[in-house]
Amino acid sequence: QVQLVESGGGLVQAGGSLRLSCAASGRTASRYAMGWFRQAPGKEREFVAAIGWSGGITYYANSVKGRFTISRDNAKNTVNLQMNSLKPEDTAVYYCAATAGGIFVTEASYDYWGQGTQVTVSS
């Protein structure tokens, strides 16, 4: 079992930055690939970014590439999402997820989910 808790969401103006964190607990949490997803009001949840268990491989949705950076610290069992140049369309609930497999962009491939943290970007 892996438990995930997100933090760091909030309200920010367009062009600003936020840093989301996901704290993972469980004996083998550091061996899981991790992903961030988001869900805007009235829309389906979508993939944002993912990172392999060692941190050596990352993958981003085109909509955030060049603005967001995913990283992890296995010593602290945390995964971070640095979000820069935020846009109003980035407004959503952001979810952290863990998978025992490789890096995936589909929700169904992830085994564990956090409760989400709200990010609101004002124009």
Long-range contacts (C-beta under 8 A, 24 or more apart in sequence): 1-26, 1-112, 2-26, 2-28, 2-29, 2-32, 2-98, 2-111, 2-112, 3-112, 4-96, 4-97, 4-98, 4-112, 4-113, 4-114, 5-114, 5-115, 6-94, 6-95, 6-96, 6-114, 6-115, 6-116, 6-117, 7-117, 8-117, 9-94, 9-117, 9-118, 9-119, 10-118, 10-119, 10-120, 11-120, 11-121, 11-122, 12-86, 12-119, 12-120, 12-121, 12-122, 13-121, 13-122, 14-86, 14-87, 14-88, 14-121, 14-122, 14-123, 15-85, 15-86, 16-86, 16-121, 17-82, 17-83, 17-84, 17-85, 17-86, 18-83, 18-86, 18-119, 19-80, 19-81, 19-82, 19-83, 20-80, 20-81, 20-83, 20-94, 20-96, 20-117, 20-119, 21-78, 21-79, 21-80, 21-81, 22-78, 22-79, 22-80, 22-81, 22-96, 22-114, 23-77, 23-78, 24-77, 24-78, 24-79, 24-96, 24-98, 25-77, 29-77, 29-98, 30-74, 30-77, 31-100, 32-98, 32-99, 32-100, 32-111, 32-112, 33-98, 33-99, 33-100, 33-101, 33-102, 33-103, 33-104, 34-70, 34-72, 34-79, 34-96, 34-97, 34-98, 34-99, 35-96, 35-97, 35-98, 35-99, 35-103, 35-104, 35-105, 35-110, 36-70, 36-79, 36-81, 36-94, 36-95, 36-96, 36-97, 37-94, 37-95, 37-97, 37-107, 38-90, 38-92, 38-93, 38-94, 38-95, 38-119, 39-92, 39-93, 39-95, 39-116, 40-89, 40-91, 40-92, 43-92, 45-95, 45-107, 47-105, 47-106, 47-107, 48-81, 48-94, 49-81, 50-103, 50-104, 50-105, 51-79, 51-103, 52-102, 52-103, 57-103, 58-103, 59-103, 59-105, 61-105, 63-89, 64-90, 83-119, 86-119, 86-121, 87-121, 88-121, 88-122, 88-123, 89-121, 90-119, 90-121, 91-119, 91-120, 91-121, 92-118, 92-119, 93-117, 93-118, 93-119, 94-118, 94-119
